[in-house]
Amino acid sequence: MEFEGSEIHGDPTARKQKLRYEGDQYTPQWVRNTGQAKEGFCDTCEPGKWLQLKNSAFWYHKQFFHGISSVSGKVFSDPVQTRQMEQDDIEGLCHQCNEWIPISNHKRQNSMLWYRHAHKCHIYHKPKTQGQGSNRSSFSAGQPLPVFPDAHSTTQNGANESMGTPNNYDLNNTTRG
């Protein structure tokens, strides 16, 4: 979707934003406002719409309505195979875990159930961003991060006592466990 100047639907405060990398379908190309009121424009919708960035409305919408991964910036992989179940339920076979996952049912006729599974299960490598220069982005998804053994301790149930996060959280941001 192309817009004249910085005016989107009559909004002169909208400004173009750099994508993380070429082909990024997740990052909003257009934003408006700042701080708590900052919004991103979903150009995947017809017509497009503004969604708040601070409260994760944009993140939720792009991932679970359009099926676009916030990690890879690409559309989630489709099921390898689908099958019809009772009451118009449809299941899909996941390429990652090789399990049958609900795609839609009599209550949800869209693919949100599949997208929620894909977000948790599928492994996506985070592409290198344009103009990498900070230390934070100097590690690629395939490279392990340095280990600092005294940084935290782990409880028996896998929780990190200092952060309250599970110890299987991937710091390379390739998957969530």
OpenMM code with the backbone's topology and positions (N, CA, C; nanometers):
from openmm import Vec3, app, unit

residues = "MET GLU PHE GLU GLY SER GLU ILE HIS GLY ASP PRO THR ALA ARG LYS GLN LYS LEU ARG TYR GLU GLY ASP GLN TYR THR PRO GLN TRP VAL ARG ASN THR GLY GLN ALA LYS GLU GLY PHE CYS ASP THR CYS GLU PRO GLY LYS TRP LEU GLN LEU LYS ASN SER ALA PHE TRP TYR HIS LYS GLN PHE PHE HIS GLY ILE SER SER VAL SER GLY LYS VAL PHE SER ASP PRO VAL GLN THR ARG GLN MET GLU GLN ASP ASP ILE GLU GLY LEU CYS HIS GLN CYS ASN GLU TRP ILE PRO ILE SER ASN HIS LYS ARG GLN ASN SER MET LEU TRP TYR ARG HIS ALA HIS LYS CYS HIS ILE TYR HIS LYS PRO LYS THR GLN GLY GLN GLY SER ASN ARG SER SER PHE SER ALA GLY GLN PRO LEU PRO VAL PHE PRO ASP ALA HIS SER THR THR GLN ASN GLY ALA ASN GLU SER MET GLY THR PRO ASN ASN TYR ASP LEU ASN ASN THR THR ARG GLY".split()
positions = [
    Vec3(0.0840, -0.1164, 0.0000),
    Vec3(0.0000, 0.0000, 0.0000),
    Vec3(0.0891, 0.1234, 0.0000),
    Vec3(0.0704, 0.2137, -0.0929),
    Vec3(0.1521, 0.3342, -0.1036),
    Vec3(0.0716, 0.4555, -0.0612),
    Vec3(0.1387, 0.5524, 0.0014),
    Vec3(0.0740, 0.6730, 0.0480),
    Vec3(0.1541, 0.7921, 0.0027),
    Vec3(0.0838, 0.9012, -0.0265),
    Vec3(0.1483, 1.0254, -0.0668),
    Vec3(0.2089, 1.0915, 0.0558),
    Vec3(0.3346, 1.1297, 0.0481),
    Vec3(0.4004, 1.1983, 0.1579),
    Vec3(0.3897, 1.1189, 0.2869),
    Vec3(0.3639, 1.1884, 0.3962),
    Vec3(0.3507, 1.1197, 0.5246),
    Vec3(0.2053, 1.1163, 0.5697),
    Vec3(0.1111, 1.1442, 0.4800),
    Vec3(-0.0289, 1.1500, 0.5180),
    Vec3(-0.0993, 1.0179, 0.4900),
    Vec3(-0.1410, 0.9514, 0.5965),
    Vec3(-0.2157, 0.8270, 0.5833),
    Vec3(-0.3566, 0.8539, 0.6318),
    Vec3(-0.4538, 0.8317, 0.5467),
    Vec3(-0.5938, 0.8534, 0.5820),
    Vec3(-0.6134, 0.9884, 0.6500),
    Vec3(-0.5488, 1.0915, 0.5936),
    Vec3(-0.5654, 1.2266, 0.6455),
    Vec3(-0.4907, 1.2546, 0.7744),
    Vec3(-0.3966, 1.1697, 0.8135),
    Vec3(-0.3223, 1.1909, 0.9381),
    Vec3(-0.1833, 1.2457, 0.9065),
    Vec3(-0.1645, 1.3778, 0.9262),
    Vec3(-0.0336, 1.4378, 0.8951),
    Vec3(0.0758, 1.4016, 0.9956),
    Vec3(0.0410, 1.3387, 1.1105),
    Vec3(0.1424, 1.3030, 1.2101),
    Vec3(0.2097, 1.1699, 1.1783),
    Vec3(0.1552, 1.0948, 1.0823),
    Vec3(0.2128, 0.9643, 1.0474),
    Vec3(0.3508, 0.9836, 0.9847),
    Vec3(0.4408, 0.8917, 1.0185),
    Vec3(0.5759, 0.8981, 0.9630),
    Vec3(0.6224, 0.7581, 0.9244),
    Vec3(0.7039, 0.7528, 0.8211),
    Vec3(0.7563, 0.6248, 0.7730),
    Vec3(0.8638, 0.5766, 0.8691),
    Vec3(0.8648, 0.4456, 0.8930),
    Vec3(0.9609, 0.3835, 0.9838),
    Vec3(1.0430, 0.2814, 0.9060),
    Vec3(1.1717, 0.2698, 0.9386),
    Vec3(1.2577, 0.1710, 0.8732),
    Vec3(1.2170, 0.0304, 0.9144),
    Vec3(1.2197, -0.0610, 0.8192),
    Vec3(1.1972, -0.2018, 0.8489),
    Vec3(1.3257, -0.2594, 0.9072),
    Vec3(1.3146, -0.3704, 0.9804),
    Vec3(1.4324, -0.4331, 1.0398),
    Vec3(1.5243, -0.4881, 0.9322),
    Vec3(1.4668, -0.5377, 0.8238),
    Vec3(1.5405, -0.5934, 0.7123),
    Vec3(1.4467, -0.5953, 0.5925),
    Vec3(1.5021, -0.6093, 0.4738),
    Vec3(1.4209, -0.6134, 0.3519),
    Vec3(1.3288, -0.7361, 0.3552),
    Vec3(1.2019, -0.7163, 0.3265),
    Vec3(1.1050, -0.8263, 0.3261),
    Vec3(1.0362, -0.8483, 0.4600),
    Vec3(1.0652, -0.7649, 0.5599),
    Vec3(1.0020, -0.7752, 0.6916),
    Vec3(0.8536, -0.7419, 0.6778),
    Vec3(0.7671, -0.8399, 0.7045),
    Vec3(0.6230, -0.8205, 0.6940),
    Vec3(0.5586, -0.7845, 0.8272),
    Vec3(0.6359, -0.7897, 0.9354),
    Vec3(0.5818, -0.7638, 1.0685),
    Vec3(0.5918, -0.6166, 1.1114),
    Vec3(0.7097, -0.5590, 1.1016),
    Vec3(0.7326, -0.4223, 1.1489),
    Vec3(0.6440, -0.3234, 1.0735),
    Vec3(0.5731, -0.2353, 1.1465),
    Vec3(0.4893, -0.1368, 1.0767),
    Vec3(0.5742, -0.0377, 0.9981),
    Vec3(0.5388, -0.0169, 0.8723),
    Vec3(0.6112, 0.0806, 0.7903),
    Vec3(0.5740, 0.2223, 0.8288),
    Vec3(0.4531, 0.2379, 0.8820),
    Vec3(0.4037, 0.3696, 0.9200),
    Vec3(0.3657, 0.3695, 1.0670),
    Vec3(0.4079, 0.4716, 1.1395),
    Vec3(0.3718, 0.4895, 1.2802),
    Vec3(0.3229, 0.6335, 1.3005),
    Vec3(0.2515, 0.6517, 1.4107),
    Vec3(0.2094, 0.7870, 1.4479),
    Vec3(0.2110, 0.7970, 1.5998),
    Vec3(0.2162, 0.9204, 1.6490),
    Vec3(0.2211, 0.9505, 1.7918),
    Vec3(0.3510, 0.8992, 1.8538),
    Vec3(0.3662, 0.9176, 1.9835),
    Vec3(0.4858, 0.8740, 2.0552),
    Vec3(0.4470, 0.8189, 2.1922),
    Vec3(0.5420, 0.7535, 2.2587),
    Vec3(0.5214, 0.7021, 2.3944),
    Vec3(0.4055, 0.6043, 2.4031),
    Vec3(0.3228, 0.6210, 2.5060),
    Vec3(0.2092, 0.5313, 2.5305),
    Vec3(0.1081, 0.5336, 2.4164),
    Vec3(0.0989, 0.6447, 2.3449),
    Vec3(-0.0013, 0.6604, 2.2387),
    Vec3(0.0497, 0.6150, 2.1011),
    Vec3(0.1734, 0.5657, 2.0926),
    Vec3(0.2310, 0.5282, 1.9634),
    Vec3(0.1534, 0.4128, 1.9010),
    Vec3(0.1237, 0.4268, 1.7720),
    Vec3(0.0475, 0.3259, 1.6985),
    Vec3(0.1200, 0.2882, 1.5703),
    Vec3(0.0995, 0.1635, 1.5281),
    Vec3(0.1523, 0.1147, 1.4020),
    Vec3(0.0366, 0.0888, 1.3068),
    Vec3(0.0616, 0.1098, 1.1783),
    Vec3(-0.0416, 0.0919, 1.0771),
    Vec3(-0.0318, -0.0487, 1.0184),
    Vec3(-0.1392, -0.1254, 1.0272),
    Vec3(-0.1428, -0.2595, 0.9673),
    Vec3(-0.1831, -0.2453, 0.8216),
    Vec3(-0.0863, -0.2568, 0.7325),
    Vec3(-0.1153, -0.2460, 0.5894),
    Vec3(-0.1554, -0.3805, 0.5298),
    Vec3(-0.1590, -0.4857, 0.6122),
    Vec3(-0.2058, -0.6159, 0.5664),
    Vec3(-0.3586, -0.6163, 0.5617),
    Vec3(-0.4222, -0.5389, 0.6502),
    Vec3(-0.5689, -0.5279, 0.6526),
    Vec3(-0.6181, -0.4470, 0.5328),
    Vec3(-0.7371, -0.4772, 0.4864),
    Vec3(-0.8023, -0.4003, 0.3803),
    Vec3(-0.9330, -0.3476, 0.4338),
    Vec3(-0.9556, -0.2239, 0.4570),
    Vec3(-0.8536, -0.1187, 0.4519),
    Vec3(-0.7619, -0.1306, 0.5736),
    Vec3(-0.6487, -0.0648, 0.5671),
    Vec3(-0.5533, -0.0705, 0.6788),
    Vec3(-0.6124, -0.0122, 0.8057),
    Vec3(-0.5484, -0.0425, 0.9196),
    Vec3(-0.5956, 0.0134, 1.0458),
    Vec3(-0.4804, 0.0381, 1.1413),
    Vec3(-0.5034, 0.1327, 1.2337),
    Vec3(-0.4052, 0.1699, 1.3347),
    Vec3(-0.4245, 0.0849, 1.4590),
    Vec3(-0.3134, 0.0345, 1.5145),
    Vec3(-0.3172, -0.0459, 1.6371),
    Vec3(-0.2080, 0.0023, 1.7316),
    Vec3(-0.2389, 0.0042, 1.8594),
    Vec3(-0.1418, 0.0497, 1.9592),
    Vec3(-0.0222, -0.0441, 1.9661),
    Vec3(0.0950, 0.0138, 1.9811),
    Vec3(0.2177, -0.0648, 1.9939),
    Vec3(0.2501, -0.0931, 2.1404),
    Vec3(0.2243, 0.0011, 2.2290),
    Vec3(0.2650, -0.0122, 2.3688),
    Vec3(0.1906, -0.1240, 2.4422),
    Vec3(0.0644, -0.1475, 2.4081),
    Vec3(-0.0131, -0.2510, 2.4778),
    Vec3(-0.0154, -0.3840, 2.4013),
    Vec3(0.0699, -0.3990, 2.3035),
    Vec3(0.0848, -0.5215, 2.2242),
    Vec3(-0.0316, -0.5519, 2.1318),
    Vec3(-0.1208, -0.4590, 2.1092),
    Vec3(-0.2334, -0.4818, 2.0183),
    Vec3(-0.1825, -0.5109, 1.8763),
    Vec3(-0.0804, -0.4377, 1.8329),
    Vec3(-0.0241, -0.4595, 1.6992),
    Vec3(0.0396, -0.5983, 1.6912),
    Vec3(0.1198, -0.6335, 1.7932),
    Vec3(0.1860, -0.7649, 1.7998),
    Vec3(0.0824, -0.8768, 1.7919),
    Vec3(-0.0202, -0.8708, 1.8762),
    Vec3(-0.1244, -0.9735, 1.8813),
    Vec3(-0.1962, -0.9836, 1.7466),
    Vec3(-0.2314, -0.8694, 1.6893),
    Vec3(-0.3042, -0.8652, 1.5628),
    Vec3(-0.2236, -0.9277, 1.4492),
    Vec3(-0.0999, -0.8857, 1.4332),
    Vec3(-0.0168, -0.9376, 1.3239),
    Vec3(0.0084, -1.0877, 1.3399),
    Vec3(0.0366, -1.1340, 1.4613),
    Vec3(0.0674, -1.2749, 1.4844),
    Vec3(-0.0552, -1.3640, 1.4724),
    Vec3(-0.1649, -1.3272, 1.5384),
    Vec3(-0.2776, -1.4187, 1.5509),
    Vec3(-0.3930, -1.3911, 1.4555),
    Vec3(-0.3943, -1.2767, 1.3894),
    Vec3(-0.4965, -1.2504, 1.2885),
    Vec3(-0.4411, -1.2741, 1.1479),
    Vec3(-0.3178, -1.2292, 1.1245),
    Vec3(-0.2556, -1.2453, 0.9922),
    Vec3(-0.1548, -1.3594, 0.9872),
    Vec3(-0.1113, -1.4114, 1.1011),
    Vec3(-0.0171, -1.5229, 1.1035),
    Vec3(0.1238, -1.4849, 1.0629),
    Vec3(0.1680, -1.3657, 1.1054),
    Vec3(0.3028, -1.3187, 1.0731),
    Vec3(0.3863, -1.3182, 1.2011),
    Vec3(0.4959, -1.3896, 1.2009),
    Vec3(0.5828, -1.4032, 1.3175),
    Vec3(0.6539, -1.2724, 1.3482),
    Vec3(0.6507, -1.2319, 1.4749),
    Vec3(0.7235, -1.1117, 1.5158),
    Vec3(0.8737, -1.1371, 1.5188),
    Vec3(0.9146, -1.2633, 1.5301),
    Vec3(1.0567, -1.2981, 1.5344),
    Vec3(1.1178, -1.2947, 1.3944),
    Vec3(1.0569, -1.3681, 1.3017),
    Vec3(1.1138, -1.3784, 1.1670),
    Vec3(1.0638, -1.2691, 1.0731),
    Vec3(0.9488, -1.2111, 1.1035),
    Vec3(0.8892, -1.1125, 1.0130),
    Vec3(0.8245, -1.1768, 0.8923),
    Vec3(0.8115, -1.3082, 0.8943),
    Vec3(0.7544, -1.3842, 0.7825),
    Vec3(0.6265, -1.4552, 0.8278),
    Vec3(0.5478, -1.4984, 0.7306),
    Vec3(0.4244, -1.5716, 0.7574),
    Vec3(0.4595, -1.7075, 0.8177),
    Vec3(0.3817, -1.7520, 0.9182),
    Vec3(0.4031, -1.8835, 0.9771),
    Vec3(0.3876, -1.9920, 0.8705),
    Vec3(0.4580, -2.1019, 0.8869),
    Vec3(0.4460, -2.2155, 0.7954),
    Vec3(0.3070, -2.2764, 0.8059),
    Vec3(0.2541, -2.3184, 0.6931),
    Vec3(0.1252, -2.3871, 0.6894),
    Vec3(0.1411, -2.5298, 0.7395),
    Vec3(0.0290, -2.5925, 0.7779),
    Vec3(0.0368, -2.7339, 0.8162),
    Vec3(0.0833, -2.8190, 0.6980),
    Vec3(0.1528, -2.9276, 0.7282),
    Vec3(0.1991, -3.0203, 0.6254),
    Vec3(0.0790, -3.0892, 0.5596),
    Vec3(-0.0225, -3.1144, 0.6411),
    Vec3(-0.1419, -3.1856, 0.5958),
    Vec3(-0.2591, -3.1386, 0.6827),
    Vec3(-0.3807, -3.1432, 0.6310),
    Vec3(-0.4992, -3.1103, 0.7099),
    Vec3(-0.5973, -3.2259, 0.7045),
    Vec3(-0.6856, -3.2295, 0.8051),
    Vec3(-0.7904, -3.3311, 0.8067),
    Vec3(-0.9166, -3.2734, 0.8696),
    Vec3(-1.0294, -3.3189, 0.8184),
    Vec3(-1.1607, -3.2766, 0.8669),
    Vec3(-1.2010, -3.3654, 0.9842),
    Vec3(-1.2475, -3.3037, 1.0912),
    Vec3(-1.2915, -3.3776, 1.2097),
    Vec3(-1.4424, -3.3573, 1.2265),
    Vec3(-1.4953, -3.3944, 1.3409),
    Vec3(-1.6375, -3.3777, 1.3690),
    Vec3(-1.6733, -3.2303, 1.3821),
    Vec3(-1.7997, -3.1960, 1.3595),
    Vec3(-1.8545, -3.0614, 1.3774),
    Vec3(-1.7742, -2.9528, 1.3060),
    Vec3(-1.7316, -2.9774, 1.1852),
    Vec3(-1.6560, -2.8798, 1.1053),
    Vec3(-1.5214, -2.8411, 1.1659),
    Vec3(-1.4693, -2.9214, 1.2580),
    Vec3(-1.3365, -2.8962, 1.3125),
    Vec3(-1.2329, -2.9389, 1.2090),
    Vec3(-1.1261, -2.8600, 1.1976),
    Vec3(-1.0168, -2.8916, 1.1051),
    Vec3(-0.8873, -2.8937, 1.1854),
    Vec3(-0.8051, -2.9953, 1.1616),
    Vec3(-0.6748, -3.0070, 1.2264),
    Vec3(-0.5654, -3.0050, 1.1212),
    Vec3(-0.4473, -2.9588, 1.1616),
    Vec3(-0.3324, -2.9553, 1.0734),
    Vec3(-0.2145, -3.0258, 1.1358),
    Vec3(-0.1348, -3.0912, 1.0530),
    Vec3(-0.0157, -3.1615, 1.0997),
    Vec3(0.1019, -3.0638, 1.0997),
    Vec3(0.1628, -3.0472, 1.2170),
    Vec3(0.2733, -2.9536, 1.2341),
    Vec3(0.4051, -3.0161, 1.1880),
    Vec3(0.4784, -2.9430, 1.1063),
    Vec3(0.6079, -2.9919, 1.0572),
    Vec3(0.7126, -2.9974, 1.1674),
    Vec3(0.6953, -2.9190, 1.2733),
    Vec3(0.7957, -2.9098, 1.3786),
    Vec3(0.7801, -3.0199, 1.4832),
    Vec3(0.6585, -3.0340, 1.5376),
    Vec3(0.6376, -3.1311, 1.6467),
    Vec3(0.5701, -3.2594, 1.5984),
    Vec3(0.5272, -3.2621, 1.4717),
    Vec3(0.4634, -3.3784, 1.4097),
    Vec3(0.3348, -3.4199, 1.4834),
    Vec3(0.2627, -3.3209, 1.5374),
    Vec3(0.1361, -3.3465, 1.6059),
    Vec3(0.0223, -3.2802, 1.5291),
    Vec3(-0.0991, -3.3342, 1.5466),
    Vec3(-0.2183, -3.2762, 1.4860),
    Vec3(-0.2668, -3.1638, 1.5769),
    Vec3(-0.2808, -3.0454, 1.5211),
    Vec3(-0.3150, -2.9250, 1.5956),
    Vec3(-0.4457, -2.8681, 1.5395),
    Vec3(-0.5389, -2.8267, 1.6273),
    Vec3(-0.6612, -2.7631, 1.5772),
    Vec3(-0.6287, -2.6374, 1.4969),
    Vec3(-0.6894, -2.6259, 1.3807),
    Vec3(-0.6756, -2.5051, 1.2989),
    Vec3(-0.7982, -2.4177, 1.3191),
    Vec3(-0.9150, -2.4789, 1.3092),
    Vec3(-1.0394, -2.4072, 1.3332),
    Vec3(-1.1418, -2.5053, 1.3882),
    Vec3(-1.2417, -2.4506, 1.4563),
    Vec3(-1.3484, -2.5340, 1.5099),
    Vec3(-1.4813, -2.4604, 1.4948),
    Vec3(-1.5875, -2.5171, 1.5482),
    Vec3(-1.7188, -2.4553, 1.5314),
    Vec3(-1.7284, -2.3188, 1.5993),
    Vec3(-1.6413, -2.2901, 1.6953),
    Vec3(-1.6406, -2.1595, 1.7613),
    Vec3(-1.5484, -2.0605, 1.6907),
    Vec3(-1.4334, -2.1063, 1.6459),
    Vec3(-1.3349, -2.0207, 1.5782),
    Vec3(-1.3171, -2.0685, 1.4349),
    Vec3(-1.3686, -1.9902, 1.3420),
    Vec3(-1.3628, -2.0277, 1.2008),
    Vec3(-1.2411, -1.9698, 1.1286),
    Vec3(-1.1502, -1.9062, 1.2016),
    Vec3(-1.0282, -1.8551, 1.1390),
    Vec3(-0.9101, -1.9433, 1.1806),
    Vec3(-0.7903, -1.9036, 1.1475),
    Vec3(-0.6717, -1.9863, 1.1745),
    Vec3(-0.5997, -1.9476, 1.3031),
    Vec3(-0.6638, -1.8736, 1.3915),
    Vec3(-0.5976, -1.8267, 1.5131),
    Vec3(-0.5392, -1.9410, 1.5961),
    Vec3(-0.6089, -2.0530, 1.6041),
    Vec3(-0.5594, -2.1661, 1.6824),
    Vec3(-0.4273, -2.2177, 1.6254),
    Vec3(-0.4170, -2.2236, 1.4935),
    Vec3(-0.2928, -2.2671, 1.4294),
    Vec3(-0.1810, -2.1663, 1.4552),
    Vec3(-0.2113, -2.0373, 1.4405),
    Vec3(-0.1101, -1.9339, 1.4603),
    Vec3(-0.0579, -1.9334, 1.6034),
    Vec3(-0.1458, -1.9571, 1.7002),
    Vec3(-0.1017, -1.9619, 1.8399),
    Vec3(-0.0045, -2.0785, 1.8601),
    Vec3(-0.0351, -2.1927, 1.7994),
    Vec3(0.0553, -2.3072, 1.8087),
    Vec3(0.1884, -2.2757, 1.7391),
    Vec3(0.1813, -2.2219, 1.6193),
    Vec3(0.3024, -2.1916, 1.5422),
    Vec3(0.3925, -2.0960, 1.6191),
    Vec3(0.3335, -1.9975, 1.6848),
    Vec3(0.4119, -1.9012, 1.7619),
    Vec3(0.4906, -1.9707, 1.8731),
    Vec3(0.4307, -2.0698, 1.9370),
    Vec3(0.4965, -2.1413, 2.0471),
    Vec3(0.5919, -2.2497, 1.9986),
    Vec3(0.5604, -2.3142, 1.8866),
    Vec3(0.6309, -2.4362, 1.8470),
    Vec3(0.7355, -2.4156, 1.7373),
    Vec3(0.7026, -2.3401, 1.6353),
    Vec3(0.7905, -2.3301, 1.5185),
    Vec3(0.9183, -2.2542, 1.5510),
    Vec3(1.0267, -2.3025, 1.4959),
    Vec3(1.1562, -2.2386, 1.5160),
    Vec3(1.1850, -2.1494, 1.3964),
    Vec3(1.2051, -2.0227, 1.4252),
    Vec3(1.2364, -1.9253, 1.3217),
    Vec3(1.3654, -1.8559, 1.3601),
    Vec3(1.4528, -1.8380, 1.2648),
    Vec3(1.5766, -1.7684, 1.2904),
    Vec3(1.5547, -1.6206, 1.2657),
    Vec3(1.5992, -1.5427, 1.3607),
    Vec3(1.5840, -1.3984, 1.3521),
    Vec3(1.6815, -1.3450, 1.2479),
    Vec3(1.6298, -1.2829, 1.1418),
    Vec3(1.7197, -1.2283, 1.0387),
    Vec3(1.8029, -1.1133, 1.0949),
    Vec3(1.9188, -1.0911, 1.0345),
    Vec3(2.0022, -0.9797, 1.0762),
    Vec3(1.9328, -0.8503, 1.0361),
    Vec3(1.9353, -0.7538, 1.1278),
    Vec3(1.8718, -0.6258, 1.1004),
    Vec3(1.9625, -0.5390, 1.0160),
    Vec3(1.9010, -0.4424, 0.9492),
    Vec3(1.9781, -0.3497, 0.8680),
    Vec3(2.0583, -0.2591, 0.9595),
    Vec3(2.1828, -0.2354, 0.9247),
    Vec3(2.2681, -0.1432, 1.0000),
    Vec3(2.2989, -0.1903, 1.1404),
    Vec3(2.3285, -0.3188, 1.1565),
    Vec3(2.3623, -0.3690, 1.2892),
    Vec3(2.4870, -0.2983, 1.3385),
    Vec3(2.4822, -0.2494, 1.4617),
    Vec3(2.5990, -0.1844, 1.5159),
    Vec3(2.6060, -0.1953, 1.6669),
    Vec3(2.4949, -0.2269, 1.7295),
    Vec3(2.4949, -0.2363, 1.8753),
    Vec3(2.5393, -0.3751, 1.9184),
    Vec3(2.5839, -0.3883, 2.0420),
    Vec3(2.6256, -0.5171, 2.0963),
    Vec3(2.5095, -0.6147, 2.1008),
    Vec3(2.3873, -0.5624, 2.1230),
    Vec3(2.2706, -0.6468, 2.1373),
    Vec3(2.2452, -0.7299, 2.0120),
    Vec3(2.2719, -0.6756, 1.8961),
    Vec3(2.2423, -0.7482, 1.7739),
    Vec3(2.3665, -0.8126, 1.7117),
    Vec3(2.4768, -0.8181, 1.7845),
    Vec3(2.5994, -0.8704, 1.7266),
    Vec3(2.6047, -1.0225, 1.7237),
    Vec3(2.5110, -1.0903, 1.7892),
    Vec3(2.5067, -1.2356, 1.7878),
    Vec3(2.4027, -1.2812, 1.6876),
    Vec3(2.4360, -1.3791, 1.6056),
    Vec3(2.3375, -1.4336, 1.5134),
    Vec3(2.2611, -1.5441, 1.5837),
    Vec3(2.1466, -1.5831, 1.5263),
    Vec3(2.0619, -1.6835, 1.5897),
    Vec3(2.1333, -1.8173, 1.6045),
    Vec3(2.2296, -1.8477, 1.5184),
    Vec3(2.2974, -1.9756, 1.5249),
    Vec3(2.4155, -1.9773, 1.6204),
    Vec3(2.4509, -1.8630, 1.6772),
    Vec3(2.5674, -1.8499, 1.7623),
    Vec3(2.5243, -1.8490, 1.9088),
    Vec3(2.5845, -1.9304, 1.9951),
    Vec3(2.5446, -1.9282, 2.1353),
    Vec3(2.5893, -1.7999, 2.2040),
    Vec3(2.5084, -1.7556, 2.2993),
    Vec3(2.5454, -1.6390, 2.3777),
    Vec3(2.6471, -1.6786, 2.4829),
    Vec3(2.7288, -1.5860, 2.5292),
    Vec3(2.8241, -1.6196, 2.6343),
    Vec3(2.7499, -1.6588, 2.7614),
    Vec3(2.8062, -1.7510, 2.8376),
    Vec3(2.7439, -1.7989, 2.9605),
    Vec3(2.8114, -1.7331, 3.0792),
    Vec3(2.7300, -1.6781, 3.1685),
    Vec3(2.7786, -1.6175, 3.2911),
    Vec3(2.7202, -1.6977, 3.4066),
    Vec3(2.7921, -1.7990, 3.4573),
    Vec3(2.7354, -1.8933, 3.5536),
    Vec3(2.6869, -1.8313, 3.6831),
    Vec3(2.7438, -1.7225, 3.7289),
    Vec3(2.7026, -1.6636, 3.8550),
    Vec3(2.5890, -1.5634, 3.8394),
    Vec3(2.5370, -1.5454, 3.7183),
    Vec3(2.4350, -1.4441, 3.6934),
    Vec3(2.3026, -1.4772, 3.7607),
    Vec3(2.2682, -1.6065, 3.7731),
    Vec3(2.1422, -1.6453, 3.8363),
    Vec3(2.1474, -1.7921, 3.8728),
    Vec3(2.0539, -1.8338, 3.9545),
    Vec3(2.0435, -1.9752, 3.9879),
    Vec3(1.9059, -2.0250, 3.9474),
    Vec3(1.8932, -2.1538, 3.9278),
    Vec3(1.7696, -2.2122, 3.8804),
    Vec3(1.7106, -2.3031, 3.9875),
    Vec3(1.5769, -2.2958, 4.0033),
    Vec3(1.5084, -2.3819, 4.0994),
    Vec3(1.4795, -2.5167, 4.0360),
    Vec3(1.4257, -2.6099, 4.1153),
    Vec3(1.3956, -2.7440, 4.0635),
    Vec3(1.2920, -2.7417, 3.9526),
    Vec3(1.1952, -2.6493, 3.9574),
    Vec3(1.0916, -2.6462, 3.8537),
    Vec3(1.1356, -2.5702, 3.7292),
    Vec3(1.2598, -2.5279, 3.7227),
    Vec3(1.3126, -2.4641, 3.6018),
    Vec3(1.2994, -2.3130, 3.6014),
    Vec3(1.2494, -2.2525, 3.7087),
    Vec3(1.2333, -2.1076, 3.7110),
    Vec3(1.3642, -2.0412, 3.7491),
    Vec3(1.3895, -1.9312, 3.6890),
    Vec3(1.5066, -1.8507, 3.7195),
    Vec3(1.4691, -1.7644, 3.8389),
    Vec3(1.5351, -1.7817, 3.9517),
    Vec3(1.4964, -1.7121, 4.0735),
    Vec3(1.5099, -1.5615, 4.0625),
    Vec3(1.6103, -1.5139, 3.9916),
    Vec3(1.6300, -1.3702, 3.9840),
    Vec3(1.5353, -1.3028, 3.8863),
    Vec3(1.4887, -1.3732, 3.7841),
    Vec3(1.4072, -1.3127, 3.6803),
    Vec3(1.2651, -1.3667, 3.6753),
    Vec3(1.2398, -1.4851, 3.7325),
    Vec3(1.1076, -1.5447, 3.7261),
    Vec3(1.0735, -1.5997, 3.5896),
    Vec3(1.1739, -1.6325, 3.5074),
    Vec3(1.1494, -1.6854, 3.3742),
    Vec3(1.1942, -1.8292, 3.3665),
    Vec3(1.1324, -1.9106, 3.2810),
    Vec3(1.1760, -2.0489, 3.2685),
    Vec3(1.3169, -2.0556, 3.2112),
    Vec3(1.3912, -2.1596, 3.2485),
    Vec3(1.5293, -2.1699, 3.2013),
    Vec3(1.5380, -2.2199, 3.0572),
    Vec3(1.4256, -2.2543, 2.9958),
    Vec3(1.4305, -2.2967, 2.8559),
    Vec3(1.3969, -2.1824, 2.7612),
    Vec3(1.3892, -2.0604, 2.8093),
    Vec3(1.3651, -1.9463, 2.7220),
    Vec3(1.4887, -1.9224, 2.6382),
    Vec3(1.4707, -1.9149, 2.5084),
    Vec3(1.5825, -1.9033, 2.4162),
    Vec3(1.6243, -1.7566, 2.4047),
    Vec3(1.7412, -1.7227, 2.4561),
    Vec3(1.7890, -1.5859, 2.4505),
    Vec3(1.8235, -1.5420, 2.3099),
    Vec3(1.8418, -1.6368, 2.2193),
    Vec3(1.8652, -1.5999, 2.0796),
    Vec3(1.7360, -1.5613, 2.0109),
    Vec3(1.6228, -1.5764, 2.0797),
    Vec3(1.4930, -1.5340, 2.0302),
    Vec3(1.4495, -1.6129, 1.9081),
    Vec3(1.4925, -1.7380, 1.8946),
    Vec3(1.4522, -1.8188, 1.7795),
    Vec3(1.3252, -1.8955, 1.8067),
    Vec3(1.2969, -1.9213, 1.9339),
    Vec3(1.1752, -1.9964, 1.9671),
    Vec3(1.1396, -1.9662, 2.1113),
    Vec3(1.0184, -1.9988, 2.1492),
    Vec3(0.9770, -1.9812, 2.2876),
    Vec3(0.9347, -2.1167, 2.3400),
    Vec3(0.9713, -2.1482, 2.4632),
    Vec3(0.9407, -2.2789, 2.5162),
    Vec3(0.8408, -2.2820, 2.6239),
] * unit.nanometer
topology = app.Topology()
chain = topology.addChain("A")
for resn in residues:
    res = topology.addResidue(resn, chain)
    for name in ("N", "CA", "C"):
        topology.addAtom(name, app.Element.getBySymbol(name[0]), res)
